[in-house]
Amino acid sequence: MDSSLRVKYRDSTHKVRLALNADQTVIEERLICSNNLGDFYRYVSKWISNNNTSTGTIIDHDGKAITDNTSKANAFNCHFASVGVADKT
């Protein structure tokens, strides 16, 4: 392949990724500003299902693996509650 074509392709790909990321940022900012919790949860749920994400194995304080989703959620909740700051409203 011609090296100049390769450079043009790389640059074009980079520009497209930047444009897609900017568009995604605008969408997410609109979602946040709309203050609609239902839309937010639908967006997150769709994003998670489309990206097929998984937390994998979580290790508890005793070094034991936590593999079931409910226990993982409880472990995350305990951690975030311990490091979070109370809202002063």
C-alpha distance (Angstrom), angle and dihedral (degrees) to the residues before:
residue distance angle dihedral
M1 . . .
D2 3.77 . .
S3 3.82 109.8 .
S4 3.81 92.7 -136.6
L5 3.81 89.8 55.4
R6 3.78 89.9 49.4
V7 3.82 90.9 52.8
K8 3.82 91.4 47.4
Y9 3.80 90.4 49.2
R10 3.82 92.1 49.1
D11 3.81 92.0 47.9
S12 3.80 92.2 47.3
T13 3.78 91.6 48.9
H14 3.79 90.2 50.6
K15 3.82 92.0 50.5
V16 3.80 91.9 49.1
R17 3.82 91.6 50.5
L18 3.81 91.0 49.4
A19 3.81 90.8 49.8
L20 3.81 92.4 48.2
N21 3.80 91.6 48.4
A22 3.81 91.1 48.8
D23 3.81 90.6 50.0
Q24 3.80 91.1 49.0
T25 3.81 90.0 50.4
V26 3.81 90.8 53.1
I27 3.81 91.1 49.7
E28 3.81 92.1 49.7
E29 3.82 93.1 45.9
R30 3.81 90.5 52.0
L31 3.79 89.6 49.2
I32 3.80 92.0 51.5
C33 3.82 93.5 45.2
S34 3.80 91.6 49.8
N35 3.82 88.1 66.3
N36 3.82 89.7 -148.5
L37 3.79 108.1 145.5
G38 3.81 93.8 -169.0
D39 3.81 92.4 55.1
F40 3.80 89.7 46.4
Y41 3.81 93.4 53.2
R42 3.82 91.7 45.4
Y43 3.80 89.7 51.6
V44 3.81 93.2 49.0
S45 3.80 92.2 45.3
K46 3.81 91.4 50.3
W47 3.80 91.5 46.0
I48 3.80 92.3 50.7
S49 3.80 93.6 47.6
N50 3.82 92.2 46.8
N51 3.80 93.6 48.6
N52 3.78 94.8 43.7
T53 3.80 90.9 -140.7
S54 3.75 124.1 179.9
T55 3.76 131.5 -175.1
G56 3.77 92.4 -142.6
T57 3.78 118.8 -155.8
I58 3.79 118.5 -14.8
I59 3.81 120.5 -156.0
D60 3.81 117.9 -141.9
H61 3.81 127.5 -145.7
D62 3.81 90.6 -86.8
G63 3.80 92.5 54.1
K64 3.81 93.2 -107.5
A65 3.80 120.6 138.2
I66 3.80 117.5 -112.2
T67 3.78 109.0 -153.8
D68 3.81 108.3 160.1
N69 3.80 117.3 87.1
T70 3.82 96.8 -127.0
S71 3.79 92.6 54.3
K72 3.82 90.6 45.5
A73 3.80 90.3 52.2
N74 3.81 91.0 48.9
A75 3.81 91.4 48.8
F76 3.82 91.6 50.5
N77 3.80 90.4 46.1
C78 3.81 91.8 52.5
H79 3.79 91.6 47.8
F80 3.80 95.8 47.5
A81 3.79 91.6 44.1
S82 3.80 89.3 53.5
V83 3.82 94.6 51.0
G84 3.80 99.1 33.5
V85 3.78 126.1 101.5
A86 3.78 120.7 -127.1
D87 3.79 115.4 -113.4
K88 3.81 112.4 -114.7
T89 3.81 99.6 -145.0
